[in-house]
Amino acid sequence: MKRKFIFIMTCLFSTAVFAQVENEDDKVSIDWSEDTTEITTIKDIIKVQQQVTNRNATEQHFADVWGRRGYFNFSYNNTKLTPKDNDYPNGQGGFVSEMKSDWGASIQYGRCYRLHKKPIANVATFNIDYTGIDLNVNHFKAEGTGQYDSRDRHPGEGDKKSESFYTLPWNMEKYEVNYGMSLGPSLTLAPFNLLNGNGLHFIKVNVFYHIGYNVSMIYSPNDKKLDVNQSGVVDYNDTDYKAMESNLKMSWGHGMIQSFGINLSWKAIGIAYEHRTGKIKYKAMNTSDFGNNEYEFTNATNRISLQIRM
């Protein structure tokens, strides 16, 4: 009996020991001094992704703000042609005076080339502008009555000083067409980029100075009724009348130009002002009738433009 009792007690003791060992194996040992900040949660992943998305959106936004470096201008012109000297004959016994256009229009196309990769403080860029197309048309009303005298002649120049030629009728109605190209520095400012409000970021101001070269032509439509040398007048000369009635009354010239101005734009739309000036020496297209004499004029143009940014 005693042996049975000892055996039973031994079994019960062994069962208790094994149960205690299993319970201890199931326990998790936590070191409360361990740094848990290194643990990445789903919330952290979402937060990082949002930061990346916001940064990309911001970069794309400012890429759009500083884009559209090409420009297309449609302009209204006001032009003056001022003779260098006061002794250019006007074709009616007087001299050519300053001529002012009553209307004018122009088209320009060009592009800004940034001189550095990123905008300075995201507010300013320095550029070189190239205007490859600058086409202008200006109209000048007739001076006074617009009449001319086909009998009015002037001496030639150089080895043809002894010869006489017809005088260009500067008094007549005129169309001036010129085409040029220019190059020069500019500064672009986006003054509201440091403020909140994405729409304001697109407001930009550009100031520029360009120099270039242009070719100009001045044409007066034929109108034989404006010739005071008409049949029946004293000293009427039929030869001169017929020679001038259908003659090409056109002169051409070329010279350096310079311009400066400012434009204000928002996204693809802008307005601009430009002052353009240059000295051009004109010569008649038909030198056999009008000679090789040169006429130097200062061409000064003010332009107000509607600008399309591309």
C-alpha positions as protocol buffer text, in pm:
chain_id: "A"
residue {
  index: 1
  type: MET
  ca { x: 0 y: 0 z: 0 }
}
residue {
  index: 2
  type: LYS
  ca { x: 281 y: 228 z: 86 }
}
residue {
  index: 3
  type: ARG
  ca { x: 449 y: 159 z: -249 }
}
residue {
  index: 4
  type: LYS
  ca { x: 130 y: 242 z: -439 }
}
residue {
  index: 5
  type: PHE
  ca { x: 98 y: 569 z: -255 }
}
residue {
  index: 6
  type: ILE
  ca { x: 460 y: 668 z: -336 }
}
residue {
  index: 7
  type: PHE
  ca { x: 407 y: 574 z: -706 }
}
residue {
  index: 8
  type: ILE
  ca { x: 93 y: 786 z: -734 }
}
residue {
  index: 9
  type: MET
  ca { x: 258 y: 1085 z: -569 }
}
residue {
  index: 10
  type: THR
  ca { x: 557 y: 1054 z: -802 }
}
residue {
  index: 11
  type: CYS
  ca { x: 331 y: 1059 z: -1110 }
}
residue {
  index: 12
  type: LEU
  ca { x: 141 y: 1361 z: -990 }
}
residue {
  index: 13
  type: PHE
  ca { x: 460 y: 1551 z: -919 }
}
residue {
  index: 14
  type: SER
  ca { x: 603 y: 1473 z: -1264 }
}
residue {
  index: 15
  type: THR
  ca { x: 281 y: 1591 z: -1435 }
}
residue {
  index: 16
  type: ALA
  ca { x: 297 y: 1923 z: -1252 }
}
residue {
  index: 17
  type: VAL
  ca { x: 661 y: 1976 z: -1348 }
}
residue {
  index: 18
  type: PHE
  ca { x: 596 y: 1909 z: -1719 }
}
residue {
  index: 19
  type: ALA
  ca { x: 296 y: 2143 z: -1722 }
}
residue {
  index: 20
  type: GLN
  ca { x: 505 y: 2420 z: -1569 }
}
residue {
  index: 21
  type: VAL
  ca { x: 780 y: 2377 z: -1834 }
}
residue {
  index: 22
  type: GLU
  ca { x: 525 y: 2397 z: -2121 }
}
residue {
  index: 23
  type: ASN
  ca { x: 366 y: 2711 z: -1975 }
}
residue {
  index: 24
  type: GLU
  ca { x: 707 y: 2878 z: -1947 }
}
residue {
  index: 25
  type: ASP
  ca { x: 783 y: 2790 z: -2309 }
}
residue {
  index: 26
  type: ASP
  ca { x: 461 y: 2966 z: -2421 }
}
residue {
  index: 27
  type: LYS
  ca { x: 547 y: 3291 z: -2246 }
}
residue {
  index: 28
  type: VAL
  ca { x: 686 y: 3586 z: -2463 }
}
residue {
  index: 29
  type: SER
  ca { x: 980 y: 3764 z: -2318 }
}
residue {
  index: 30
  type: ILE
  ca { x: 954 y: 4144 z: -2381 }
}
residue {
  index: 31
  type: ASP
  ca { x: 1248 y: 4373 z: -2332 }
}
residue {
  index: 32
  type: TRP
  ca { x: 1080 y: 4702 z: -2239 }
}
residue {
  index: 33
  type: SER
  ca { x: 1406 y: 4893 z: -2288 }
}
residue {
  index: 34
  type: GLU
  ca { x: 1414 y: 4800 z: -2663 }
}
residue {
  index: 35
  type: ASP
  ca { x: 1363 y: 5098 z: -2914 }
}
residue {
  index: 36
  type: THR
  ca { x: 1034 y: 5043 z: -3100 }
}
residue {
  index: 37
  type: THR
  ca { x: 1064 y: 5353 z: -3325 }
}
residue {
  index: 38
  type: GLU
  ca { x: 1227 y: 5141 z: -3598 }
}
residue {
  index: 39
  type: ILE
  ca { x: 909 y: 4950 z: -3655 }
}
residue {
  index: 40
  type: THR
  ca { x: 741 y: 5048 z: -3989 }
}
residue {
  index: 41
  type: THR
  ca { x: 366 y: 5049 z: -3988 }
}
residue {
  index: 42
  type: ILE
  ca { x: 108 y: 5069 z: -4266 }
}
residue {
  index: 43
  type: LYS
  ca { x: 37 y: 5426 z: -4154 }
}
residue {
  index: 44
  type: ASP
  ca { x: 403 y: 5518 z: -4200 }
}
residue {
  index: 45
  type: ILE
  ca { x: 409 y: 5370 z: -4552 }
}
residue {
  index: 46
  type: ILE
  ca { x: 98 y: 5568 z: -4652 }
}
residue {
  index: 47
  type: LYS
  ca { x: 248 y: 5888 z: -4509 }
}
residue {
  index: 48
  type: VAL
  ca { x: 572 y: 5845 z: -4706 }
}
residue {
  index: 49
  type: GLN
  ca { x: 377 y: 5774 z: -5024 }
}
residue {
  index: 50
  type: GLN
  ca { x: 172 y: 6091 z: -4975 }
}
residue {
  index: 51
  type: GLN
  ca { x: 490 y: 6294 z: -4929 }
}
residue {
  index: 52
  type: VAL
  ca { x: 636 y: 6156 z: -5253 }
}
residue {
  index: 53
  type: THR
  ca { x: 312 y: 6226 z: -5439 }
}
residue {
  index: 54
  type: ASN
  ca { x: 295 y: 6584 z: -5307 }
}
residue {
  index: 55
  type: ARG
  ca { x: 659 y: 6647 z: -5398 }
}
residue {
  index: 56
  type: ASN
  ca { x: 608 y: 6519 z: -5752 }
}
residue {
  index: 57
  type: ALA
  ca { x: 295 y: 6731 z: -5791 }
}
residue {
  index: 58
  type: THR
  ca { x: 482 y: 7040 z: -5671 }
}
residue {
  index: 59
  type: GLU
  ca { x: 770 y: 6976 z: -5910 }
}
residue {
  index: 60
  type: GLN
  ca { x: 529 y: 6929 z: -6199 }
}
residue {
  index: 61
  type: HIS
  ca { x: 342 y: 7246 z: -6103 }
}
residue {
  index: 62
  type: PHE
  ca { x: 655 y: 7462 z: -6111 }
}
residue {
  index: 63
  type: ALA
  ca { x: 771 y: 7291 z: -6430 }
}
residue {
  index: 64
  type: ASP
  ca { x: 446 y: 7419 z: -6582 }
}
residue {
  index: 65
  type: VAL
  ca { x: 500 y: 7763 z: -6430 }
}
residue {
  index: 66
  type: TRP
  ca { x: 844 y: 7795 z: -6591 }
}
residue {
  index: 67
  type: GLY
  ca { x: 741 y: 7634 z: -6918 }
}
residue {
  index: 68
  type: ARG
  ca { x: 604 y: 7805 z: -7228 }
}
residue {
  index: 69
  type: ARG
  ca { x: 931 y: 7963 z: -7336 }
}
residue {
  index: 70
  type: GLY
  ca { x: 816 y: 8030 z: -7692 }
}
residue {
  index: 71
  type: TYR
  ca { x: 619 y: 8345 z: -7776 }
}
residue {
  index: 72
  type: PHE
  ca { x: 395 y: 8456 z: -8061 }
}
residue {
  index: 73
  type: ASN
  ca { x: 310 y: 8830 z: -8070 }
}
residue {
  index: 74
  type: PHE
  ca { x: 33 y: 9002 z: -8264 }
}
residue {
  index: 75
  type: SER
  ca { x: 101 y: 9376 z: -8248 }
}
residue {
  index: 76
  type: TYR
  ca { x: -38 y: 9715 z: -8334 }
}
residue {
  index: 77
  type: ASN
  ca { x: 237 y: 9953 z: -8451 }
}
residue {
  index: 78
  type: ASN
  ca { x: 293 y: 10326 z: -8442 }
}
residue {
  index: 79
  type: THR
  ca { x: 593 y: 10418 z: -8660 }
}
residue {
  index: 80
  type: LYS
  ca { x: 789 y: 10732 z: -8745 }
}
residue {
  index: 81
  type: LEU
  ca { x: 1034 y: 10772 z: -9033 }
}
residue {
  index: 82
  type: THR
  ca { x: 1265 y: 11065 z: -8969 }
}
residue {
  index: 83
  type: PRO
  ca { x: 1514 y: 11172 z: -9241 }
}
residue {
  index: 84
  type: LYS
  ca { x: 1875 y: 11212 z: -9134 }
}
residue {
  index: 85
  type: ASP
  ca { x: 1912 y: 11531 z: -9339 }
}
residue {
  index: 86
  type: ASN
  ca { x: 1664 y: 11803 z: -9428 }
}
residue {
  index: 87
  type: ASP
  ca { x: 1763 y: 11821 z: -9794 }
}
residue {
  index: 88
  type: TYR
  ca { x: 1599 y: 11508 z: -9937 }
}
residue {
  index: 89
  type: PRO
  ca { x: 1374 y: 11628 z: -10224 }
}
residue {
  index: 90
  type: ASN
  ca { x: 1014 y: 11512 z: -10188 }
}
residue {
  index: 91
  type: GLY
  ca { x: 923 y: 11520 z: -10557 }
}
residue {
  index: 92
  type: GLN
  ca { x: 727 y: 11845 z: -10548 }
}
residue {
  index: 93
  type: GLY
  ca { x: 995 y: 12109 z: -10504 }
}
residue {
  index: 94
  type: GLY
  ca { x: 1021 y: 12071 z: -10126 }
}
residue {
  index: 95
  type: PHE
  ca { x: 1203 y: 11846 z: -9882 }
}
residue {
  index: 96
  type: VAL
  ca { x: 1109 y: 11527 z: -9698 }
}
residue {
  index: 97
  type: SER
  ca { x: 987 y: 11580 z: -9342 }
}
residue {
  index: 98
  type: GLU
  ca { x: 915 y: 11334 z: -9062 }
}
residue {
  index: 99
  type: MET
  ca { x: 649 y: 11080 z: -9164 }
}
residue {
  index: 100
  type: LYS
  ca { x: 408 y: 10919 z: -8918 }
}
residue {
  index: 101
  type: SER
  ca { x: 209 y: 10603 z: -8983 }
}
residue {
  index: 102
  type: ASP
  ca { x: -167 y: 10606 z: -8936 }
}
residue {
  index: 103
  type: TRP
  ca { x: -175 y: 10230 z: -8876 }
}
residue {
  index: 104
  type: GLY
  ca { x: 58 y: 9933 z: -8860 }
}
residue {
  index: 105
  type: ALA
  ca { x: 65 y: 9567 z: -8762 }
}
residue {
  index: 106
  type: SER
  ca { x: 330 y: 9306 z: -8696 }
}
residue {
  index: 107
  type: ILE
  ca { x: 382 y: 8939 z: -8618 }
}
residue {
  index: 108
  type: GLN
  ca { x: 672 y: 8807 z: -8412 }
}
residue {
  index: 109
  type: TYR
  ca { x: 781 y: 8458 z: -8321 }
}
residue {
  index: 110
  type: GLY
  ca { x: 1068 y: 8375 z: -8090 }
}
residue {
  index: 111
  type: ARG
  ca { x: 1193 y: 8170 z: -7797 }
}
residue {
  index: 112
  type: CYS
  ca { x: 1363 y: 8225 z: -7460 }
}
residue {
  index: 113
  type: TYR
  ca { x: 1668 y: 8012 z: -7385 }
}
residue {
  index: 114
  type: ARG
  ca { x: 1742 y: 7991 z: -7013 }
}
residue {
  index: 115
  type: LEU
  ca { x: 2105 y: 8048 z: -6913 }
}
residue {
  index: 116
  type: HIS
  ca { x: 2088 y: 7824 z: -6605 }
}
residue {
  index: 117
  type: LYS
  ca { x: 1922 y: 7491 z: -6529 }
}
residue {
  index: 118
  type: LYS
  ca { x: 1695 y: 7595 z: -6240 }
}
residue {
  index: 119
  type: PRO
  ca { x: 1527 y: 7929 z: -6161 }
}
residue {
  index: 120
  type: ILE
  ca { x: 1705 y: 8140 z: -5901 }
}
residue {
  index: 121
  type: ALA
  ca { x: 1514 y: 8101 z: -5571 }
}
residue {
  index: 122
  type: ASN
  ca { x: 1230 y: 7977 z: -5791 }
}
residue {
  index: 123
  type: VAL
  ca { x: 1160 y: 8345 z: -5868 }
}
residue {
  index: 124
  type: ALA
  ca { x: 1395 y: 8463 z: -6147 }
}
residue {
  index: 125
  type: THR
  ca { x: 1561 y: 8339 z: -6464 }
}
residue {
  index: 126
  type: PHE
  ca { x: 1812 y: 8500 z: -6698 }
}
residue {
  index: 127
  type: ASN
  ca { x: 1761 y: 8420 z: -7065 }
}
residue {
  index: 128
  type: ILE
  ca { x: 1879 y: 8480 z: -7417 }
}
residue {
  index: 129
  type: ASP
  ca { x: 1588 y: 8554 z: -7651 }
}
residue {
  index: 130
  type: TYR
  ca { x: 1596 y: 8481 z: -8022 }
}
residue {
  index: 131
  type: THR
  ca { x: 1324 y: 8634 z: -8240 }
}
residue {
  index: 132
  type: GLY
  ca { x: 1347 y: 8455 z: -8572 }
}
residue {
  index: 133
  type: ILE
  ca { x: 1040 y: 8612 z: -8731 }
}
residue {
  index: 134
  type: ASP
  ca { x: 963 y: 8983 z: -8703 }
}
residue {
  index: 135
  type: LEU
  ca { x: 738 y: 9097 z: -8987 }
}
residue {
  index: 136
  type: ASN
  ca { x: 593 y: 9451 z: -8991 }
}
residue {
  index: 137
  type: VAL
  ca { x: 357 y: 9639 z: -9222 }
}
residue {
  index: 138
  type: ASN
  ca { x: 300 y: 10015 z: -9179 }
}
residue {
  index: 139
  type: HIS
  ca { x: 84 y: 10256 z: -9373 }
}
residue {
  index: 140
  type: PHE
  ca { x: 159 y: 10626 z: -9423 }
}
residue {
  index: 141
  type: LYS
  ca { x: -96 y: 10870 z: -9552 }
}
residue {
  index: 142
  type: ALA
  ca { x: -1 y: 11111 z: -9830 }
}
residue {
  index: 143
  type: GLU
  ca { x: 173 y: 11425 z: -9711 }
}
residue {
  index: 144
  type: GLY
  ca { x: -43 y: 11725 z: -9791 }
}
residue {
  index: 145
  type: THR
  ca { x: -208 y: 11669 z: -10129 }
}
residue {
  index: 146
  type: GLY
  ca { x: 24 y: 11377 z: -10204 }
}
residue {
  index: 147
  type: GLN
  ca { x: 110 y: 11524 z: -10541 }
}
residue {
  index: 148
  type: TYR
  ca { x: 442 y: 11502 z: -10719 }
}
residue {
  index: 149
  type: ASP
  ca { x: 597 y: 11658 z: -11027 }
}
residue {
  index: 150
  type: SER
  ca { x: 744 y: 11418 z: -11282 }
}
residue {
  index: 151
  type: ARG
  ca { x: 958 y: 11707 z: -11415 }
}
residue {
  index: 152
  type: ASP
  ca { x: 1138 y: 11735 z: -11081 }
}
residue {
  index: 153
  type: ARG
  ca { x: 1488 y: 11593 z: -11114 }
}
residue {
  index: 154
  type: HIS
  ca { x: 1800 y: 11557 z: -10901 }
}
residue {
  index: 155
  type: PRO
  ca { x: 2167 y: 11492 z: -10983 }
}
residue {
  index: 156
  type: GLY
  ca { x: 2321 y: 11149 z: -10947 }
}
residue {
  index: 157
  type: GLU
  ca { x: 2594 y: 11043 z: -10707 }
}
residue {
  index: 158
  type: GLY
  ca { x: 2945 y: 10910 z: -10751 }
}
residue {
  index: 159
  type: ASP
  ca { x: 3048 y: 10875 z: -11114 }
}
residue {
  index: 160
  type: LYS
  ca { x: 2694 y: 10974 z: -11223 }
}
residue {
  index: 161
  type: LYS
  ca { x: 2687 y: 11322 z: -11070 }
}
residue {
  index: 162
  type: SER
  ca { x: 2657 y: 11476 z: -11415 }
}
residue {
  index: 163
  type: GLU
  ca { x: 2339 y: 11283 z: -11488 }
}
residue {
  index: 164
  type: SER
  ca { x: 1993 y: 11373 z: -11362 }
}
residue {
  index: 165
  type: PHE
  ca { x: 1721 y: 11134 z: -11242 }
}
residue {
  index: 166
  type: TYR
  ca { x: 1359 y: 11144 z: -11139 }
}
residue {
  index: 167
  type: THR
  ca { x: 1294 y: 11224 z: -10774 }
}
residue {
  index: 168
  type: LEU
  ca { x: 1127 y: 10962 z: -10557 }
}
residue {
  index: 169
  type: PRO
  ca { x: 778 y: 11095 z: -10473 }
}
residue {
  index: 170
  type: TRP
  ca { x: 800 y: 11074 z: -10092 }
}
residue {
  index: 171
  type: ASN
  ca { x: 483 y: 11282 z: -10060 }
}
residue {
  index: 172
  type: MET
  ca { x: 262 y: 11003 z: -10192 }
}
residue {
  index: 173
  type: GLU
  ca { x: 78 y: 10742 z: -9988 }
}
residue {
  index: 174
  type: LYS
  ca { x: 324 y: 10475 z: -9874 }
}
residue {
  index: 175
  type: TYR
  ca { x: 335 y: 10120 z: -9743 }
}
residue {
  index: 176
  type: GLU
  ca { x: 642 y: 10015 z: -9549 }
}
residue {
  index: 177
  type: VAL
  ca { x: 718 y: 9645 z: -9501 }
}
residue {
  index: 178
  type: ASN
  ca { x: 1015 y: 9523 z: -9303 }
}
residue {
  index: 179
  type: TYR
  ca { x: 1142 y: 9187 z: -9188 }
}
residue {
  index: 180
  type: GLY
  ca { x: 1405 y: 9133 z: -8922 }
}
residue {
  index: 181
  type: MET
  ca { x: 1561 y: 8900 z: -8668 }
}
residue {
  index: 182
  type: SER
  ca { x: 1698 y: 8989 z: -8326 }
}
residue {
  index: 183
  type: LEU
  ca { x: 1884 y: 8845 z: -8029 }
}
residue {
  index: 184
  type: GLY
  ca { x: 1934 y: 8965 z: -7675 }
}
residue {
  index: 185
  type: PRO
  ca { x: 1915 y: 8913 z: -7298 }
}
residue {
  index: 186
  type: SER
  ca { x: 1603 y: 8910 z: -7087 }
}
residue {
  index: 187
  type: LEU
  ca { x: 1504 y: 8868 z: -6724 }
}
residue {
  index: 188
  type: THR
  ca { x: 1190 y: 8679 z: -6622 }
}
residue {
  index: 189
  type: LEU
  ca { x: 1038 y: 8719 z: -6277 }
}
residue {
  index: 190
  type: ALA
  ca { x: 763 y: 8513 z: -6111 }
}
residue {
  index: 191
  type: PRO
  ca { x: 711 y: 8739 z: -5806 }
}
residue {
  index: 192
  type: PHE
  ca { x: 432 y: 8535 z: -5642 }
}
residue {
  index: 193
  type: ASN
  ca { x: 605 y: 8196 z: -5637 }
}
residue {
  index: 194
  type: LEU
  ca { x: 685 y: 8233 z: -5266 }
}
residue {
  index: 195
  type: LEU
  ca { x: 317 y: 8275 z: -5178 }
}
residue {
  index: 196
  type: ASN
  ca { x: 40 y: 8022 z: -5146 }
}
residue {
  index: 197
  type: GLY
  ca { x: -203 y: 8013 z: -5434 }
}
residue {
  index: 198
  type: ASN
  ca { x: -106 y: 7812 z: -5738 }
}
residue {
  index: 199
  type: GLY
  ca { x: -288 y: 8042 z: -5980 }
}
residue {
  index: 200
  type: LEU
  ca { x: -72 y: 8340 z: -5878 }
}
residue {
  index: 201
  type: HIS
  ca { x: 245 y: 8146 z: -5953 }
}
residue {
  index: 202
  type: PHE
  ca { x: 177 y: 8172 z: -6327 }
}
residue {
  index: 203
  type: ILE
  ca { x: 199 y: 8554 z: -6325 }
}
residue {
  index: 204
  type: LYS
  ca { x: 534 y: 8643 z: -6483 }
}
residue {
  index: 205
  type: VAL
  ca { x: 705 y: 8965 z: -6586 }
}
residue {
  index: 206
  type: ASN
  ca { x: 972 y: 8972 z: -6856 }
}
residue {
  index: 207
  type: VAL
  ca { x: 1199 y: 9265 z: -6944 }
}
residue {
  index: 208
  type: PHE
  ca { x: 1429 y: 9247 z: -7245 }
}
residue {
  index: 209
  type: TYR
  ca { x: 1679 y: 9422 z: -7471 }
}
residue {
  index: 210
  type: HIS
  ca { x: 1734 y: 9293 z: -7824 }
}
residue {
  index: 211
  type: ILE
  ca { x: 1958 y: 9389 z: -8113 }
}
residue {
  index: 212
  type: GLY
  ca { x: 1923 y: 9267 z: -8468 }
}
residue {
  index: 213
  type: TYR
  ca { x: 1907 y: 9343 z: -8837 }
}
residue {
  index: 214
  type: ASN
  ca { x: 1619 y: 9413 z: -9073 }
}
residue {
  index: 215
  type: VAL
  ca { x: 1538 y: 9474 z: -9437 }
}
residue {
  index: 216
  type: SER
  ca { x: 1275 y: 9732 z: -9530 }
}
residue {
  index: 217
  type: MET
  ca { x: 1082 y: 9830 z: -9844 }
}
residue {
  index: 218
  type: ILE
  ca { x: 873 y: 10140 z: -9908 }
}
residue {
  index: 219
  type: TYR
  ca { x: 617 y: 10130 z: -10187 }
}
residue {
  index: 220
  type: SER
  ca { x: 386 y: 10402 z: -10324 }
}
residue {
  index: 221
  type: PRO
  ca { x: 95 y: 10289 z: -10545 }
}
residue {
  index: 222
  type: ASN
  ca { x: 87 y: 10449 z: -10888 }
}
residue {
  index: 223
  type: ASP
  ca { x: -167 y: 10728 z: -10937 }
}
residue {
  index: 224
  type: LYS
  ca { x: -96 y: 10940 z: -11244 }
}
residue {
  index: 225
  type: LYS
  ca { x: -366 y: 11186 z: -11137 }
}
residue {
  index: 226
  type: LEU
  ca { x: -133 y: 11307 z: -10862 }
}
residue {
  index: 227
  type: ASP
  ca { x: 128 y: 11420 z: -11115 }
}
residue {
  index: 228
  type: VAL
  ca { x: 107 y: 11800 z: -11145 }
}
residue {
  index: 229
  type: ASN
  ca { x: 274 y: 11765 z: -11485 }
}
residue {
  index: 230
  type: GLN
  ca { x: -56 y: 11725 z: -11664 }
}
residue {
  index: 231
  type: SER
  ca { x: -150 y: 11806 z: -12023 }
}
residue {
  index: 232
  type: GLY
  ca { x: -243 y: 12173 z: -12049 }
}
residue {
  index: 233
  type: VAL
  ca { x: -17 y: 12309 z: -11774 }
}
residue {
  index: 234
  type: VAL
  ca { x: 273 y: 12540 z: -11848 }
}
residue {
  index: 235
  type: ASP
  ca { x: 593 y: 12354 z: -11940 }
}
residue {
  index: 236
  type: TYR
  ca { x: 405 y: 12027 z: -11970 }
}
residue {
  index: 237
  type: ASN
  ca { x: 646 y: 11743 z: -12053 }
}
residue {
  index: 238
  type: ASP
  ca { x: 475 y: 11440 z: -12202 }
}
residue {
  index: 239
  type: THR
  ca { x: 790 y: 11225 z: -12189 }
}
residue {
  index: 240
  type: ASP
  ca { x: 830 y: 11267 z: -11814 }
}
residue {
  index: 241
  type: TYR
  ca { x: 459 y: 11215 z: -11755 }
}
residue {
  index: 242
  type: LYS
  ca { x: 455 y: 10882 z: -11938 }
}
residue {
  index: 243
  type: ALA
  ca { x: 782 y: 10769 z: -11779 }
}
residue {
  index: 244
  type: MET
  ca { x: 646 y: 10823 z: -11427 }
}
residue {
  index: 245
  type: GLU
  ca { x: 283 y: 10720 z: -11464 }
}
residue {
  index: 246
  type: SER
  ca { x: 359 y: 10349 z: -11435 }
}
residue {
  index: 247
  type: ASN
  ca { x: 711 y: 10354 z: -11293 }
}
residue {
  index: 248
  type: LEU
  ca { x: 790 y: 10136 z: -10991 }
}
residue {
  index: 249
  type: LYS
  ca { x: 791 y: 10379 z: -10700 }
}
residue {
  index: 250
  type: MET
  ca { x: 967 y: 10157 z: -10453 }
}
residue {
  index: 251
  type: SER
  ca { x: 1282 y: 10186 z: -10244 }
}
residue {
  index: 252
  type: TRP
  ca { x: 1456 y: 9939 z: -10018 }
}
residue {
  index: 253
  type: GLY
  ca { x: 1705 y: 9951 z: -9737 }
}
residue {
  index: 254
  type: HIS
  ca { x: 1859 y: 9762 z: -9447 }
}
residue {
  index: 255
  type: GLY
  ca { x: 2025 y: 9834 z: -9117 }
}
residue {
  index: 256
  type: MET
  ca { x: 2076 y: 9749 z: -8751 }
}
residue {
  index: 257
  type: ILE
  ca { x: 1785 y: 9765 z: -8508 }
}
residue {
  index: 258
  type: GLN
  ca { x: 1757 y: 9759 z: -8131 }
}
residue {
  index: 259
  type: SER
  ca { x: 1457 y: 9723 z: -7905 }
}
residue {
  index: 260
  type: PHE
  ca { x: 1361 y: 9706 z: -7541 }
}
residue {
  index: 261
  type: GLY
  ca { x: 1034 y: 9631 z: -7371 }
}
residue {
  index: 262
  type: ILE
  ca { x: 833 y: 9450 z: -7109 }
}
residue {
  index: 263
  type: ASN
  ca { x: 561 y: 9187 z: -7111 }
}
residue {
  index: 264
  type: LEU
  ca { x: 322 y: 9053 z: -6850 }
}
residue {
  index: 265
  type: SER
  ca { x: 182 y: 8703 z: -6888 }
}
residue {
  index: 266
  type: TRP
  ca { x: -41 y: 8452 z: -6712 }
}
residue {
  index: 267
  type: LYS
  ca { x: -11 y: 8096 z: -6838 }
}
residue {
  index: 268
  type: ALA
  ca { x: -50 y: 8112 z: -7219 }
}
residue {
  index: 269
  type: ILE
  ca { x: -178 y: 8471 z: -7247 }
}
residue {
  index: 270
  type: GLY
  ca { x: 15 y: 8796 z: -7215 }
}
residue {
  index: 271
  type: ILE
  ca { x: 39 y: 9160 z: -7316 }
}
residue {
  index: 272
  type: ALA
  ca { x: 358 y: 9339 z: -7415 }
}
residue {
  index: 273
  type: TYR
  ca { x: 503 y: 9679 z: -7500 }
}
residue {
  index: 274
  type: GLU
  ca { x: 814 y: 9729 z: -7714 }
}
residue {
  index: 275
  type: HIS
  ca { x: 1007 y: 10028 z: -7847 }
}
residue {
  index: 276
  type: ARG
  ca { x: 1210 y: 9950 z: -8157 }
}
residue {
  index: 277
  type: THR
  ca { x: 1447 y: 10182 z: -8339 }
}
residue {
  index: 278
  type: GLY
  ca { x: 1711 y: 10164 z: -8610 }
}
residue {
  index: 279
  type: LYS
  ca { x: 1878 y: 10354 z: -8894 }
}
residue {
  index: 280
  type: ILE
  ca { x: 1800 y: 10240 z: -9247 }
}
residue {
  index: 281
  type: LYS
  ca { x: 1952 y: 10362 z: -9572 }
}
residue {
  index: 282
  type: TYR
  ca { x: 1705 y: 10345 z: -9859 }
}
residue {
  index: 283
  type: LYS
  ca { x: 1776 y: 10331 z: -10229 }
}
residue {
  index: 284
  type: ALA
  ca { x: 1539 y: 10318 z: -10524 }
}
residue {
  index: 285
  type: MET
  ca { x: 1467 y: 9976 z: -10671 }
}
residue {
  index: 286
  type: ASN
  ca { x: 1465 y: 10123 z: -11022 }
}
residue {
  index: 287
  type: THR
  ca { x: 1806 y: 10289 z: -11020 }
}
residue {
  index: 288
  type: SER
  ca { x: 1804 y: 10351 z: -11395 }
}
residue {
  index: 289
  type: ASP
  ca { x: 1525 y: 10610 z: -11349 }
}
residue {
  index: 290
  type: PHE
  ca { x: 1576 y: 10723 z: -10989 }
}
residue {
  index: 291
  type: GLY
  ca { x: 1953 y: 10693 z: -10953 }
}
residue {
  index: 292
  type: ASN
  ca { x: 2172 y: 10546 z: -10679 }
}
residue {
  index: 293
  type: ASN
  ca { x: 2119 y: 10817 z: -10419 }
}
residue {
  index: 294
  type: GLU
  ca { x: 2079 y: 10692 z: -10062 }
}
residue {
  index: 295
  type: TYR
  ca { x: 1828 y: 10828 z: -9811 }
}
residue {
  index: 296
  type: GLU
  ca { x: 1894 y: 10752 z: -9447 }
}
residue {
  index: 297
  type: PHE
  ca { x: 1596 y: 10743 z: -9211 }
}
residue {
  index: 298
  type: THR
  ca { x: 1553 y: 10662 z: -8845 }
}
residue {
  index: 299
  type: ASN
  ca { x: 1276 y: 10408 z: -8809 }
}
residue {
  index: 300
  type: ALA
  ca { x: 1119 y: 10430 z: -8461 }
}
residue {
  index: 301
  type: THR
  ca { x: 829 y: 10199 z: -8375 }
}
residue {
  index: 302
  type: ASN
  ca { x: 617 y: 10155 z: -8064 }
}
residue {
  index: 303
  type: ARG
  ca { x: 428 y: 9827 z: -8042 }
}
residue {
  index: 304
  type: ILE
  ca { x: 153 y: 9696 z: -7816 }
}
residue {
  index: 305
  type: SER
  ca { x: 110 y: 9321 z: -7846 }
}
residue {
  index: 306
  type: LEU
  ca { x: -117 y: 9036 z: -7757 }
}
residue {
  index: 307
  type: GLN
  ca { x: 117 y: 8753 z: -7667 }
}
residue {
  index: 308
  type: ILE
  ca { x: 61 y: 8379 z: -7692 }
}
residue {
  index: 309
  type: ARG
  ca { x: 306 y: 8172 z: -7486 }
}
residue {
  index: 310
  type: MET
  ca { x: 395 y: 7823 z: -7607 }
}
